[in-house]
Amino acid sequence: MGREIKFFKTDSGRSPVADFIDSLSAKQAQKTTWVMKLIEDLEAVPSQYFKKLSNTEDLWEIRIRSGSNNFRLLGFFDGKQLLVVAHAFQKKTQKTPQQAIRLAGKRKKEYFGRKT
């Protein structure tokens, strides 16, 4: 049994990550789904697709390249196997924007706050 990926939902039940993926072209969405499947199935995922973000509170980055576009999905683990993807965006700069990291961190707090 590998990892499981789940999308963060807001209090109103919306999934910002699903909305983002729905906005992509069919080819981009297909590549995104393929990379998420790799993360679920492979024990050791190559860092070109999945890596821990340094200087964050255990946030992980799913990395997708489709043509000249780079997409990032930011998430966190709930236990050992469940990866909750909290935020998605198109990456246009070298570094992951602090605003994106902050938003994923805020959603992580919200997620665990609801669980208690």
C-alpha positions in Angstrom: 0.0 0.0 0.0 1.6 3.3 -1.1 0.7 6.8 -0.4 -2.7 8.3 -0.9 -3.3 11.8 -2.2 -6.3 13.8 -1.0 -7.2 17.4 -1.9 -7.7 20.0 0.9 -11.3 21.2 1.1 -12.3 24.6 2.5 -15.0 25.0 5.1 -17.5 25.4 2.3 -16.4 22.2 0.7 -14.6 23.7 -2.2 -11.3 22.2 -3.4 -8.9 24.9 -4.7 -6.6 22.2 -6.0 -9.3 20.4 -8.0 -10.4 23.8 -9.4 -6.8 24.6 -10.5 -6.4 21.2 -12.2 -9.8 21.7 -13.9 -8.5 25.0 -15.3 -5.5 23.3 -17.1 -5.5 22.0 -20.6 -6.3 18.3 -21.1 -2.5 17.5 -21.7 -1.4 19.5 -18.6 -4.1 17.9 -16.4 -3.1 14.4 -17.7 0.6 15.1 -16.8 -0.5 16.3 -13.3 -2.5 13.2 -12.8 0.4 11.0 -14.0 2.9 12.6 -11.5 0.4 12.3 -8.6 0.0 8.6 -9.5 3.8 8.2 -9.4 3.8 9.7 -5.9 1.1 7.3 -4.8 2.7 4.2 -6.3 6.5 4.6 -6.0 8.3 4.0 -2.6 11.1 6.4 -3.6 9.9 9.2 -5.8 12.5 11.1 -7.8 13.1 14.6 -6.5 12.3 16.1 -9.9 8.7 15.2 -9.1 8.4 15.4 -5.3 10.5 17.0 -2.6 10.3 18.5 0.8 10.4 22.3 0.8 13.2 23.5 3.0 12.6 26.1 5.7 8.9 25.2 5.9 6.8 23.3 8.5 6.9 20.0 6.7 5.5 21.2 3.4 6.1 19.0 0.3 6.1 20.1 -3.3 4.8 18.1 -6.2 6.6 19.3 -9.3 5.1 19.1 -12.8 6.6 20.2 -16.0 4.3 20.3 -19.1 6.1 21.7 -22.1 7.4 25.1 -21.0 5.0 25.3 -18.1 5.9 24.4 -14.5 3.1 23.7 -12.0 3.5 23.1 -8.3 1.2 21.4 -5.9 2.0 22.1 -2.2 0.9 19.7 0.5 1.6 18.0 3.8 1.4 14.6 5.4 -1.4 13.5 7.7 0.3 10.4 9.1 2.8 8.4 7.1 0.8 7.7 3.9 -1.8 10.4 3.4 -0.6 13.4 1.5 -3.1 16.3 1.6 -2.5 18.7 -1.3 -3.4 22.2 -0.1 -2.5 24.6 -2.9 -1.6 24.6 -6.6 -0.2 27.2 -8.9 1.7 27.8 -12.1 5.4 28.5 -11.2 6.8 31.5 -13.0 9.9 32.3 -11.0 13.0 30.4 -9.8 11.9 30.2 -6.2 8.6 29.0 -4.8 6.7 32.2 -3.9 6.4 32.8 -0.1 2.8 33.7 -0.6 2.1 30.2 -1.9 4.0 28.6 1.0 2.1 30.7 3.5 -1.2 29.8 2.0 -0.4 26.1 2.1 0.8 26.4 5.7 -2.5 28.2 6.6 -4.5 25.5 5.0 -2.5 22.9 6.9 -3.3 24.5 10.2 -7.0 24.7 9.2 -7.0 21.0 8.2 -5.5 19.8 11.5 -7.7 22.3 13.5 -10.8 20.7 12.0 -9.6 17.2 12.8 -9.4 17.7 16.6 
